[in-house]
Amino acid sequence: MKRAPMSKPRAVVLAVLLVGLLWTAANGYKTRQGLTSYCKDSLVGVSLTQAQSIAQERGYRFEPAASNIFKPGQAVVTASGAMGRVVCEMEHDGERVTRAEMKSRS
């Protein structure tokens, strides 16, 4: 028994879904690379306001660490393209960044 060929509208929908999936994956990869670059490129020693302005220029969110809300001196930088899977966790002394590290969340 021969299989009927796929209808044109169904093929178009399938192609659009595939392109959307590929675009999402590529955007996530690009965002992760940019966030990693931000976190590792001499962030330690930079003033807190400068680290925040660089993050905002690149389109990242700079927030106090939600898991350590009662511990001042910690912040998290993330991006919407990373969908919360990777973050740059940093510690600061109120004026300068003292530690920065990439963390993956599963």
C-alpha positions as CSV (number, residue, x, y, z in Angstrom):
1,M,0.0,0.0,0.0
2,K,1.4,3.4,-1.1
3,R,1.5,6.3,1.3
4,A,-0.2,9.5,0.2
5,P,2.2,12.5,-0.2
6,M,2.0,15.2,2.5
7,S,-0.4,18.0,1.8
8,K,1.1,21.4,1.1
9,P,-0.4,23.2,4.2
10,R,0.9,20.4,6.5
11,A,4.4,20.6,4.9
12,V,4.4,24.4,5.4
13,V,3.4,24.1,9.0
14,L,6.0,21.5,9.6
15,A,8.7,23.7,7.9
16,V,7.7,26.7,10.0
17,L,7.9,24.6,13.2
18,L,11.3,23.3,12.3
19,V,12.7,26.7,11.5
20,G,11.3,28.1,14.8
21,L,12.9,25.2,16.7
22,L,16.3,25.8,15.0
23,W,16.1,29.6,15.6
24,T,15.3,29.0,19.3
25,A,18.3,26.7,19.7
26,A,20.7,29.0,17.9
27,N,19.5,32.0,19.9
28,G,20.0,30.1,23.1
29,Y,23.5,29.1,22.1
30,K,24.4,32.6,21.1
31,T,23.0,34.0,24.4
32,R,24.9,31.5,26.5
33,Q,28.2,32.3,24.7
34,G,27.6,36.1,25.3
35,L,26.7,35.6,28.9
36,T,29.8,33.4,29.5
37,S,31.9,36.0,27.9
38,Y,30.4,38.7,30.1
39,C,31.0,36.6,33.2
40,K,34.6,35.6,32.5
41,D,35.9,38.8,30.9
42,S,37.7,40.6,33.8
43,L,34.4,41.1,35.7
44,V,36.2,40.6,39.0
45,G,37.4,44.0,40.4
46,V,35.0,46.0,38.3
47,S,32.7,48.4,40.1
48,L,29.3,47.1,40.8
49,T,27.6,50.0,38.9
50,Q,29.9,49.4,35.9
51,A,29.1,45.6,35.9
52,Q,25.4,46.5,36.0
53,S,25.6,49.0,33.2
54,I,27.6,46.6,31.0
55,A,24.9,43.9,31.6
56,Q,22.1,46.3,30.7
57,E,23.9,47.4,27.6
58,R,24.1,43.8,26.5
59,G,20.4,43.2,27.3
60,Y,21.0,41.1,30.4
61,R,19.1,41.3,33.7
62,F,21.1,42.2,36.8
63,E,19.3,41.2,40.0
64,P,20.0,40.3,43.6
65,A,20.3,36.6,44.0
66,A,16.8,35.2,44.8
67,S,18.2,32.1,46.5
68,N,20.2,34.3,48.9
69,I,17.9,37.2,49.4
70,F,18.9,37.4,53.1
71,K,22.6,37.5,52.2
72,P,23.5,40.9,50.8
73,G,26.5,40.9,48.5
74,Q,25.3,38.5,45.9
75,A,23.8,39.1,42.4
76,V,22.7,37.1,39.4
77,V,22.9,38.1,35.7
78,T,20.8,36.3,33.2
79,A,19.3,36.7,29.8
80,S,16.0,35.9,28.3
81,G,17.6,33.9,25.5
82,A,19.2,31.5,28.0
83,M,15.7,30.8,29.4
84,G,17.0,30.7,33.0
85,R,19.2,27.7,32.3
86,V,22.5,29.5,32.7
87,V,23.3,32.5,34.9
88,C,26.3,34.4,36.0
89,E,26.4,34.4,39.8
90,M,28.5,37.1,41.4
91,E,29.5,38.2,44.8
92,H,30.4,41.8,45.7
93,D,31.4,43.9,48.6
94,G,28.9,46.6,47.9
95,E,31.3,48.5,45.6
96,R,33.2,46.0,43.5
97,V,32.6,42.5,42.1
98,T,34.7,40.0,44.1
99,R,33.8,36.8,42.4
100,A,31.9,35.8,39.2
101,E,31.0,32.3,38.1
102,M,28.8,30.7,35.4
103,K,26.2,28.3,36.8
104,S,24.0,25.9,34.8
105,R,20.5,25.2,36.1
106,S,18.8,22.1,35.0
